[in-house]
Amino acid sequence: MTDITLNLFMLQLVTGVALGAVYALLAIGLSLIFGMLTVVNFAHGAFFMMGSFLGVYFLGLTGSFVLGLLIAPLVVGALGLLAERFLVRPLYGRGIDYPLLLTFGLSYVLIDLARVLFGIEGLPSSTPAALRGAVNLGFGHFPLYRLFLIAATAVVSVGLWLFLEKTRYGLIIRAGSRDSEIVRVLGVDIAKVWFLVFGLGTAIAGLSGVLAAPTRAVNPEMGIPVLAESFVVTVVGGMGSLPGAVVAGLLVGVVFSLTSLVAPEFAELSIFVLMALVLLVRPQGFFGKAGALG
């Protein structure tokens, strides 16, 4: 392997980590909702899409990427709260299929809403001025914004872990993911916990959409392929496992990126092959545990 080939390999590897950072954030929100509510949220990709649109919209409105990064996830999280309260909550206890079908339909409602509000063609997006340019990593120049993506994912992941592990509310969420009846007996209003968890999960999806917007075309259908990829990550990492979501997200991003380097036509297929191999060896995924938010 020549120096040029090695440099190209290393750049592609870091590119995969940056791509995996978006996958990881998406899967964190998906795993959080499934781990606590046992709801397979098929609208997750649509919430990601809404986050992208709102991030671009608020950037154009205020001229501040930071404000868009703060406001858009809050708006998406509010949409998630409304969806949980008035759509998902009446279906609890009826089996996993009911909320799955409902969120599948909700995703198309959100897609049509985006078409009405922002147009069929979508909105143009660009990298924030402060994060343009490239950084010399020693083996090549790498876009500064993609390094920011990696750092942002690390901050969110660590922050969420600290929240779940070190706070009273995190303890309630983890306990509720294992046995909601015991939490009820202890006097906790589990409905409010589910309400907040669904909102938090969708807000994280919105955040991942804002962060991903400068790296891809922002259009109403952008959440559809992302949803499939985020489910691959969630399954590989283990349904309901937050550490699994992070590890699997980075792994899937690297596999996709390296396959693009050697066989671009098989890049999309490679992540599904990875999922199949993991399921054959470890059906519950890397960190999956029945009934636990890992």
Buried (B, 14 or more C-beta within 10 A) or exposed (E): EEEEEEBBBBBBBBBBBBBBBBBBBBBBBBBBBBBBBBBBBBBBBBBBBBBBBBBBBBBEEEEEBEBBBBBBBBBBBBBBBEBBBEBBBEBBEEEEEBBBEBBBEBBEEBBEBBBEEBEEEBBEBEBBEEBEEEEEEEBBEBBBBBBBBBEBBEEBBEEBBEEBEEEEEBEBBBBBBBEBEEBEEEEBEBBEBBBBBBBBBBBBBBBBBBBBBBBBEBBBBBBBEBBEBBBBBBBBBBBBBBBBBBBBBBBBBBBBBBBBBEEEEEBBEBBEEBBEEBEEEEEBBBBBBEEBBB
